[in-house]
Amino acid sequence: MVSTLTALPARLPPLPPPPPPHQTSHRNLNPLTANLALSSGQPSEAASLLAAAARAGDLRLGRALHRRLLRTEFLDTDAVVANSLLTMYSKCGHVCAAHRVFEGMRGLRDLVSWTAMAFCLARNGQEHEALRMIGEMLESGLRPNAFTLCAAARACFPRELLRSTGGVVLGLVLKTGFWGTDISVGCALIDMFARNGDLVTALKVFDGLIERTVVVWTLMITRYVQGGCIGEAVELFLVMLEDGFEPDGYTMSSMVSACAEFGSVRLGQQLHSLAFRLGLVSDSCVSCGLVDMYAKLHMEQSMEYSRKVFERMPRHTVVSWTALISGYLQCGAQENNVMELFCEMLNESIKPNHMTCSTVLKACANFSDQDSGRQIHAHVVKTSIADVNVVGNALVSMYAESGCMEEARQAFNKLYERNILSISSDIGGAQRSNASWSSHMESMDIGVSTFTFASLLSAAASLGLLTKGQQLHALSMKAGFGSDKGVSNSVVSMYSRCGYLEDACRAFDEMMGHNVISWTSIISGLAKHGHVGLVKEGKEHFKSMQKDHGLIPRMEHYACMVDLLARAGLVQEALEFIYEMPYKADAVVWKTLLGACKTYENIEIGGIAANHVIDLDPQDPAPYVLLSNLYSQAGLWDEVARIRSLMRDQNLSKEIGLSWIDVGNTIHEFRAGDTSHPQAQEIYAKLFALIREIKDMGYVPDTSIVLHDMSDELKEQCLLQHSEKIAVAFGLITTSAMEPIRIFKNLRVCADCHSAIKYISKSTGRAIILRDSNRFHRMKDGKCSCGEYW
């Protein structure tokens, strides 16, 4: 292709404009009426019918027309009919059939034929083949038109092809005189660069266009939004308005999405007002975007605004319902609110899609509601969407958060094997090209294939499956997705949540650009690994968000500040901060404060926090347990008895604690007092020896956390059998002395286990990394990274 380009003259004569598309009045045709329509015997009628089938994406009708045409001589004698058939198969995504038609057109092939086939290949993951075909076309003497150049740009969407051939395509555009003069070519070039993260060059293409339309403006704005450049997208939108262009529904949807990420209440309200004045609020995409935007802005009464937009929509769809349900979940609504909305949606006879079900499963995970989660699981199996990656990932998280580790692993294994194992064997044994790989990946899931890796990486992180996560990281790089922000963010989060902070930092540093999610992932990872207690610095960063960067803090940022103050022992200041927040604190914030009150034995504020948690989430046993622990520490046994009585009345019980460790690519799970493991005898022998050893070093069992009325000796026995201690003992007898022991726990580690494991790290000289429901504890030489802030 390069040699062909250099042989072209500097300036080609102008090409004739493409012929107008065939108009047809045939609508809602079925194969029978199509056959009757073809009885006129006119090639133009056949081409018209094929064009109608292509526009509708109706492969069944197209095949019926093809069978009817085989009885005529049109396919052998009329290039327009043959090209229409080729285009129909191309637009319906049937590459093999399109290729067979193309191969049968030996004497009829023209520029339209070559271009249609190249587009078909480029759209369906065979970009290398598409570029080869365009090269052959050029060598045959045909000169490309705008559509050919669009196909060439589309074929350069994969990063490696942009690097190797993108410059050649750009040179071809310049030599043929289409630079800046054709909007469709300009859009294709903008997409070619923007999809690979090169927004600077994409903007140069945009600026070079002699004429611009709303479509071009919208494309550029959308690519800025998708690239995380929200400020630039807003500036471009304002310039568009100043130049006299009126945004359409697509433009407004992109801007509303940008505002949701940008977090500007004022801008969001202005966009809503503009959409209303332009009559775009009736557009379902714009309305759904507004529902989502108000929920994400976390302003006062945000969900009231979101609900009003929803209720004023002329027609509710699965997308609008999903946006509303997701909004309530993002705003910290209680699980029963989310489930009630889900039931309302079903009562409207609207069938939930994969995004709806994944959102509801996330709600079940947040509240550890495995009963509702199992019902949703049955529903997604029944409706055949359980295998969609985003649903599979949500199932893994739901079961893991509910402590059902066996079900979580089963869901993950099914997801992993369906997507990865069969493909990686294909890659290793069949010399597949990157294009074929990408095509195969895209055919396996709904949406862009990068979502596949992001979902799987997130699922692996939920279970702490480092080996699987590393394999996914390697496969994503091999598939050419290493530069994708979504995948990269998932890699950072995966390494962090699996206890490999250094690898998480390395993955973050290697990213080509960072967005809000990138920064949130790495900051959250650093915080969970012990970078806490820096109260002054935390306050400064919180203030600078709005003062220096113009970012309005969201609910999660306020929650982080409460967490920072509470863990540092400033529980009174944390309470005052909650009262001054512009949002109503959710159960998570109050539980954070309650946990700190237990650590610092502040009974008064602990009672306030517990009451708030109980009001917000009456079915959660955690506040009762924490408050009971707080009272027992203070020796207030009457209050302890009262709390236990309340739990019995509410039919609440403490969640079962689970700890697990990955050894030899196998997950070993333990419960308190577990004796079911094949190596149980060896494990307990090691554990008894450890306890004797660390007692000599100064370890004293903290029997105050055992709330049952029994002797101290029996209380010690209960403490000895906690799941995290059993997991540590197993790790010591099964892993190399050179590697850290990595333990995962579904609940917050108890104070006694935290103390005992610190002593064990000192006595054995081993690094022990424990991930509980709140954070990582990296213990070495008797010290913990949390600095006792946990």
N, C-alpha and C positions, 0 to 999 in steps of 0.2 A: 504493500500500500504506500510505503514511503517513496519508493521509486516512481510509482505512478503519479504521486503528487508533484514531484520535481519536474516531471515531463509536461505538466499542464502549463498553458500560457498564463501570464501574469493576470490577465483579465479575460474571462470568458464572455461571449456575447450573451445578452440577457435571454433567459429562458422564457418561453411562453407561459402565461399563467395556467395553473392547473384547471382542468375542466370542472365545471360546477357539478356537485354531487347529484346523482340521479334522484329525482323526486318520485315518490310513490304514494298512492292513496291507499295502498293495501295495509290494513291494520288488523291486529289480532288474527292473523292468518294461521290456520292449522294445515297439516300436510294434505288433507283432502281438498280444501279450497285452493291450496297452492297448486296442486296438480291440475285442477280445473282452470286456473288462471294461466297456466303454461300452455294450455291447449291452443292458444292463439298462434303459437309457433314463432313469435317474435323474440330475437335475442335481447332487445331492450327490456322486454317484459321479464325475462329470466334474470337479467342483471338487477332490475329493480326489486324483484322479490328477494334475491340474495342479499341485497343491501339492507332490506327491511329485517331479514333474519339476523344480519350482523349487528345492526343497531340494537335489536332486542336481546342479543346474546343467546338466541334460541338455536342451540345446536341440533335439537330434534327436528325442527323445521328445516334447517339447513341441510341436514342429511337426506331428508325426504326430497328436497329440491335436487340434490346431487343425484339421487337415484333416478329421478325423472329425467334429468339432463343427460344421463348416460344412454338414454334411448334416442337422443338427438345427436346432431353433429356439431352443436354449438361449441362444446369444449375443445373440439379439434380445429375449429375454423374461426372462432370469434374471441379475440384477446380480451375484450371487455367482460364477457361472461366468465372466462377462465380466471381473470383477475378478481372478479367479484366473488367467485367461489373461494379463491385463495384468501382473500381478505376476510370472508366470513369465518373460515376455519381459524385464521389468525386471531380475530377478535374474540372468538369463543375459546381460545387457549388450546386448541387441538393441533399441536405442533406437527405430529407425525402425518396427519391427514393433509395439512397445509403443504408439507414437504413433498408428499406424493403428488399433489396437484401441480406444484412447481416443477417437479421432475418431468411431468407429462407435458409440459408446455414448451418443449424444445424449440419448436418453430414459431412460437407466439410470444416469447418473453420480451417484455419491453421494460422501460424504467419503472413503471408502476408495479410490475411483477417482482423485480429485484428488490424494490423498496418495501413492498408488503411482506416479502419473505424475511428480509432483514429485521423489520419491526417485530415480526412474529418471534424470531429467535431471541432478539434483545429483551422482549417482554417476559420471556419464559425461561430465563436463567442461562441461555446459551449465547452469552455475549461474545465469546471468542469466535464462535461460528458466524455470528452476525457480522463482525468486522471482516472476517475472511471473505464473506459473500460480497460485502461492499467493495472490497479490494478487487475481486474478480469482475464485478460490474464495471469498475473504472477501467480496468485493463481491456475490457471488451469494447471500449470506446464510448460508452454512455456517459453523459454528463449529469451529475447529481442535481436534483431539485431540492427545495426546502425540506420536503418530507424525508428524503434520503439522508440529509444532514441531521435531521432530528433523530432518525434511527441510529446514526453513527454516534451521536452524543448520548443517546439512551444506552447504547452498548458500553459506554465508558463509565457507567455508574460504579462498578467495582473499583476499589482503590488502585489495585495493581494495574488495571487496564487504563485508568486515568493517567497514571504515571508513565506507562509505556506508549500509549496511543492518543491520549488526550490532546497533546500538542499537535499531533498530525491532523486530528479532526479540526482543531482550531485553525490550523494553516489552510485546510481545505475550505473552511468557511470564508476565510479572507480571500483566497484565490478565486472563489466562485462569485464574490461580490455580495454575499449575504450578510456580512458583518454589519450590524446596526440597522439593516434595511428590512429585515423580516422578523416579525414578532415571534412566530412559532420557533424559528431557529434560536432567537435570543432566549426564549424561555427554556429551550432544551439545554442550551449552554449554561444558563443560570443553575438549572437543576443538576447538571453534570458536576459543577464545581461545589455547589452548596451541599449536596448530599455527601460529599467527601470532606466537609468541614472547612472548605476554602471560601469563606464568605467575602473575603477581600476581592478575589478575582471575580466572584459572582456579581459583586456590586459594580465592578468595572464593565462587565458585560451589560448590566442594567443601565449604567450611565451612558454607554455607547449607543443605545437604541435611539434612533431618530424619532420614532413615534412610540408612545406608550399607551397601553390600555389598562383598564381596571384589572384585567386578568394578570398582566405583568406586575403591576403594583402588588396585587394580592400574593402572587407567587413569592416575590422578594420578601415581603413582610412575613409570610408564613415560614419561609426558610430561616429567617432571623429568629423567629419564635422557637422553632424546632431546634435551632442551634444554641438556645439558651441566651441569646443576645437580646434580652427583652427591651432594654433601654434604646438600642438602635432600632428595634421594630417600632417602638412608639414614635421616635423621631421621624422615621420614614413615613409613618401613617399621617403625621401632622403635615409633612411636606406634600403628601398626596392630596390632602384636603386643601392646602393653600394653592395647589396647582389647578384646583377646580374639578377634581375627580370625585364622583360620588361613590362611596363604598357599597358593595353588594353584600349579600348574605355571607359569602365565603370570607370576604375581607373582615367583616364584623366578627365572625366566629373566631378568626385568628386573633384579632385584637382583644376580644373578651378572654380568650385563653391566655394571651400574654398578660393581661391585667391580673388574672387569677394567680399567675406565677409571680408577678411583680409585687403584688400585695398592696396596691394603692387604692384606697377607698374612694378618694376624690376622682381619680381617673375612671374607676369602675362605674361610678354614678354618672359621669359625663358620657361614657360610652352607652350606658343604658338609655340616657336621655336622647342621644343621637340616634340610636336604633329605633326608638319610639317615633321620633320626628320623621325618619325615613321610611317608616312602615315595615321595619324588619323584625319587630318583636314577634310577628306571626310566623316567621321562619323557624322551623323546628330546631335547626342547628344553632341558631342564635339564641333562642329561648333556653335550650338545654345548656348552652355555654353560660348564660346568665345565672341559671340555677346553680351551676357548679362554681361560678365566680363568687357569688355572694357567700356560699358556704366556705370557700377557701379564704375569703377576706377576713374572716373571724372578727367582724365588726360587731358592735352591740346590735342585738336582734337580727343577726345575719341570717339565721334560718327562717325567721319570719319573712324577710324579703325574698329569700329563696323560695319559700312555699307560696308566696303571693304570685311570683313569676310563674311558677308551676301551675297554679290553679287558674291563671288567666290564659293559659295555652289553649288554643281552639281544639286541639286533639292531643291526647297523651300517647306516647309511644314507649317502647321498651327502653329507648335511650333516655327519655326524659325521666322515667321512673328510676332508672339506674343512677342518673345524675342526682336526683333528690335523695335516694337512699344513701348513696356515697357521701353526700353532703352532711347528712345527719351523723354518719359514722365519723367523718373527719372532725366534726364539731364536738365529739365526745358524748353524743347522745347515748342513752342507755340501750341495752340490747333489745328490751321489749319494744322500744320505739321503732327500731330498725325492723324487727320481725313483724310488727303491726303494719308497717308500710309495705313490706313484702307481701303480706296477706291481702292488703288492699289492692295491690297490683294484680295478684292472681284473681281476685274477685272481679276485676275489670276485664277478665279473659285475655290478658296480655301475657304472652309466653316469655318467661325470663331467658336471657341469653347468657353466654359464658361470662360476660362482665358483671351482670347482675348477680349471678350465683357466686362468683369469686368475691364480690363485695360482701354479700351476706355471710359467706364462710369466714371472711375476715372479722366480721362482727362476732361470730361465734368464737373465733380464736381469741379476740380481745377479752371476752368474758368467760373463757374456758368452758363454754357451753357445748359439751360434746353431744348432748341429746338432740338439740336443734341441729347441730352440725351433721349428725348421722342422718337426720331426715333430709337435709339438703343433699348429702352424699347420695342417698337413694334416689332423689329426684334427678340429679345430674347423670346418674347411671341410666335411669329410665329414659331420659331425653337425649342420650348419646352425646353428651358434651363433657363427660368426665375425663376424656382423654385430651381435651384442649389444655395446652400447657398452663395457662393462667389459672384454670380451675384445678388442675393437678397440684400446682404450687400452693394454692389456697387450702387444699385438702391436707397437704403435708403440714402446713403451718397450724391449721386448726387442730389436728390431732396432736401435734407436738406441744402446743400451748395448753391443751387439755390433759397432758400427761399420758396420752395413749401412744406410747412410743412404738409399739409393734405395728399398729395401724398406720402411723406416720411413716415408718420405714417401708411398709408394703406399698403405700401410695407413692413414695419416692422411687422405689425400685421399678414400679410399673412405668412411671413417667420417664425415668432415666433410660431403661432398656428400650422403650418404644422409640425414643428420640436419638439415642447416642450409640448404643452398642452395635446395632445392625449397621449403622452408617460408618462407624469407625472401622469396621471390618471391611466394608466396601472400599474405603479410602486406602487401607493398607494393601489390599489384594488386587485392586482393579485399575490402577493408574488413572484415577478419575481426575479431570481438570477441576480447578477452583470453581469454574462456572457450573459444571455438572453438580458439584457439591452444593453450591448455593441453591441450585434449582431443586435438588433433592430435599434440602432442608425446608425450603419454602413450601413444598408440596405437602409437608407433614403437619402443618399447623395453620391456625387462623392468624393472619397478619404477617408482619415482617419477621423474618427468621431470627433476627437479633433478639426478639422477644423470647424465643425458645431458650437461648442461653441465659438471658436475664432471669427467666423464671426458674430454670434448673439450678442456677447458681444460688438464688435466693432460697430454694428448697433445701439445697445441700447445707447452706448456712444455718437454717432452722434446726437441723439435726446435728450440726457440728461435724459434718462428713468432709474432712479436709482432703482426703485422697480423691474423692469424687469431685470435689471443687477444683483441685489442681488439674484433673483430667479435663474438666469442662473448660478451664482457663486455656489449656493447651489447644483443645479442639477449636475454641472460638478464635484463637490466633491463626490456626491453620485454615479456618474457613474465611479469613479475611475480615473478621469483625473486631480485631484488636483496637481499632481506632473509634469504634462506636461508643458514644458516651454512656448509653444505657447499659451496655455490657461491661464497660470499664467501671462504672459505679457499682455494679453488682459484684465485680471482682474485688474491689476495695472492701465492700461490706462483707463479702464471704470470708476473706482472710482475717478481717478484724473479728468477726463473730466466731471464727474457729480458733482464735487465740494467737494468730500470727500477725502481730502488730507491725513488725518490720516489713513483712511482705505487703501488708496493706498500704503502708507509707510508700513503699517502692512503686506499687501499682498506681498510686495517686500521683506521684512525681512524674511517672512516665506518660500520663495522660496529656493529649495535645491541648486540651482546654478544659476548664472546670466550670460547672454550673452550680446552682444552689444545692442540688442533690449531692454532687461531688463533695462540696464543702461540709454539708451536713453529715455525710457518711464518715468522713475522716475525723471530724470533730467529735462525733458521737463515739467513734471507735477509740479515740484517744481518751475521752472522758471515762468510758467503761473500763479502760485498762489502768486507771489510777491517775490520770492527770487531773486531779481535783484538789480542792482546798485552797485554790488561788482566788479567794473571794474578791480582793481588790481588782485583780486583772479581769475577772469575770464581769464585775459591775461596769468597768470601763468599756469592755467590748460590747456589752448590752446597750450602753448609752450611745456608743459610736455607730451602732447599726442605723439608727435613724438620723443622728446628728451629722455624721460624716458620709454615710453611704445612701441615705434616703430610703432605707428599708424599714418598713413598718413591722415591728415584732409580731409574730404570730403566737398562737396559744402554746406551741411547743417551746418557743423561746422563753416565754414566761415560766413554763414548767421547769425548764432548765435552771432558771434563776432561783426558783423555790428549792429545787434539788440542791443547788450549790450552797445556799444559805443554811438549809436544814442540816445537810451533812457536816457542815462546819460547826454545828452546835448553836447557830443563831436562830433558834426556833421561834423566838418572839418576833424577830425581824422578818422571818419568813412568813409568819402569820399576818403581820401588817402589810407585807408585800402582796399577799393574796387578796386582802381586803381592798387594796388600791388598784388591782388589775382592772383593765377595761372589759375583760371577759369574765364570765362566771366560771370559777374553777371546776374542773371535772374531777371524777373520782380518783384518777391517777395522781393528780396534784395533792389531794388531801391524803392519799395513802402514803405518798412520799413524806409529807410532814409527820404523819402518824408514826412511820418507821423511825424517823429521827427522834421523835419524842420518846420512843422506847429506848433507843440507844442512850439518850441523855436524861432519861428518867424524869421527863416533864409531864406529870400526870394531868395537870390542868389543861394544857394545850392539846395533849393527847386525846382527852375526852372530847374536846371541840372537834378535832379532826375526825375522830371515829364517828361521831354523830353525823357529820357531813357525808362521809363515805356511805354510811348505812342509809341515809336519806336518798342518796343518788343511786345506790346499787344495793338494795336490801337483800338480794340473794347471794352476795359475795361474803364468804366466811372470813376473809382475810382481816377486816377491821376488828371483828370479834376476837380473833386469835391474837392479834397484835395488842389490843387493849387488855386482854386477859393476861398476856405476858407482862405488860407494863404494871398491872396491879399486883401480880405475883412477885415481881421484883421489889415492890414497895411493901410487901407483906400484907396487902389488903385482901385477905382471903374471902371475906364476905362479898366484895366486889367481883372477885374471880368466880365465886359460885353463882352470882347474879348473871354474869356474862354467859356462863355455861348453860344456865337455865334458859336464857334468851335464845341461844343457839338451838337447844332442844325444841323449844316452842316453834322456831322457824324451820325446823327439820334441816339444819345446816350441820355440815361436818367438815373438818379440816381436810384440805386436799392432800392426797397421798403423795409423799415425796419420792422422787425417782432420781437416780444418778446413773450415768452411763459413760463408758470409755470405749474408744475405737482402738482395738489392738489387732494387728494382722489383717486389716480390712474387714474386721467383724465387730459389730457393736455388741458389747456386753452390758446388760442392764441389771441394776440392783435396786431393791426396795429395803426399807428398814427391817432388820432381822432376817434378811434373805438367806436361805440355805439351799436354794434350788440349783445353784451353779455347780457344774461338775467338779470344780476345784474348791468347793466350799470349805472342806477341812483345812486345806492348805492356806486359804485366804484368812480364816479365823485364827489359825496358828500364828500367821504373820502379824495379824492385827493385835492379838493379845501381847505378843512380844514387843510391838511398837508402843503400846500403851504403858507397859511396864518401864520401857526405856525413857519415854518422855516424862513420866511421873518423876523419875530420878532427876530430870533436868528442870523441874519446877512446874510442870503442867498440873493444874487442879481442875477436875471436872466441874462444870458449871451446872449443878443439879437444879438451880432455880428455874431453869427453862422447862423442866419436866413438870407439867401441871397436874399430874395424877397424885393422889394421896397414897404414898408408899414410902418405904424406907429409903435412906440415901443409897444403900447398897444396890437396891433394885433400880433406883434412878440412874446410877452409874451404868448399870447393865443396859438400860434403855439407850443411854447416850452412846455407849460402845457400838451399838448395832445400827447407828444411823447410816443411811445409804452412801453418803459421800466418803465416810471412813472406810467402808467395805470396798468401794471403788478404788480408793487410793492404795489400799493393801493389795488389791488385785494387780494394779498397775506396777507396783514395786516388784512383784514376783514374775511379771510377764514381759516387761520392757527392758531395753538396754539401759545401763547405768548412765549412758552419755546423753540420752534424750529426755526432754521434759515429760512429765506425766500430765495429761490433759483430761480433766474431768468436766462433765456437763451435768447440771442439776436443773430440774424444772421449777423449783421453788428457791426462795432466798436461803442462803446457807445460814445455819444457826450459829450463834455466838460460840458454843462449845466446839463445834467442828472447825470453825475458823481458827480458834486458838490451838486446837490439837494439830491441825494440818500445818500450821506455822512451825510448831515444835518438830513435827515429823520431817519437814523440809530441812531443818537444822541438823537433826540427828542422822539423816541419811545422806545429806549433801546433794539431794535431788531438787530440781526446780519443779514445783507443782503448780499448774495453772488450772484454776477452777472457775468455770463460767456458771453463775447462778442466774436467776430470773432478772437480776438488776444490773450486774456488772461482771467484769473479770477480776479475779484475785490471783496475782502472780506472786507466789510465795517462794522465797529463797533465803536460806540462812536464818530462818526464824522471823523474817520480816515480810510484810504484804504490801503490794503496790497501792492498795486502797488507802493506806495510811489510817486505817480504822474508820474511814468514812464509807460505810456501806449500809 
